[in-house]
Amino acid sequence: MKSHSIIPIFLPELACPHQCVFCNQRNITAVESLPSEEDVLDIIESHLKTIKAAERTCEIAFFGGSYTGLSIDEQKKYLKLAAPFVENGDINGIRISTRPDYIDDEILDVLKKYHVKTIEIGAQSMDEDILRRSGRGHRSEDVRRAAQLIKSAGFTLGIQMMIGLPGDTAEKSLETAREIVKLGAEGTRIYPLLVLEDTALAEMYKDGKYEPLSLSEAVNQTAPIYQLFEENDVLIYKCGLHPSEFLHNGKLLAGPWHPAFRQLVQATIFMKKAKLLLQKDEKIIGFEVHPSDINAALGFEKGNLKELQKNRPDFRILQNENIEKGEIHAIYN
Ligand code: SF4
């Protein structure tokens, strides 16, 4: 199977007049102005040199700000640079991310014309009170409307959500995830909320008006959401922020950041299933999983294995190519 690679082109907050309480887009992207046309072409061409076309599918991704918050002319300017790479077959498609209230039929026509395939909208939550307290400046109805327009126009729909927003709870986050599934999203990103310096959230945190989730709370709240998306074939493009996205700025103030957040979530899901199996059958002496699931099964720094070995020192977790992804097979003596 071909692997998939992304050529990321970051467009910072300059495109966005809003100020969500958590957002300091410059900290996230470390880019302080919109890239020039030469920059964009350089990024695409230098990535393409490192990608073996026969082995990969590849997309250009305009990320960072709200793409469709740019003027139509500016949107076209960037898309005109990227579109020829799709037309000559070097690239399989273009993806953009934006706000739900920046989607309408005219915008979708432009995106379609220039080969955009995937549109990701930042819902963050589907709860009105949370959206208001987070300063999002849009309503859940905007997400529903945008999702419906995007789907009817034939794009692939991604909807991003956050965990731990002001006023959020585990149940409210799960409800947001359920609605993302219902809206027909094909992909998602799950971001536990972090407190970055120079944001309104940082002030709320310093004033004692916002308490971030602990790491274990964030992992435990994300696990059922992750499972729900998997069960409904919603691709989880990302779960947690990569350190390169903000840590080099040294601006993380507080919050449940971990270098392997996704693995922690997957490990939690595995342990829940493993414990259920062990409760039903004490004769189990180990588990086998597909090789792609072995890191999740072992846990971060083999935390799951160590825990399972506390009462059963010889307990094993092995990989086996013949086992379906996501399945756990019990080993007996
Ligand atoms: S809409 Fe996006 S870019 Fe604009 S302030 Fe909110 S998070 Fe930042």
Residues whose N, C-alpha, C, O or C-beta is under 5 A from the ligand:
A	BS01	SF4	E13 C16 H18 Q19 C20 C23 Q25 G64 G65 S66
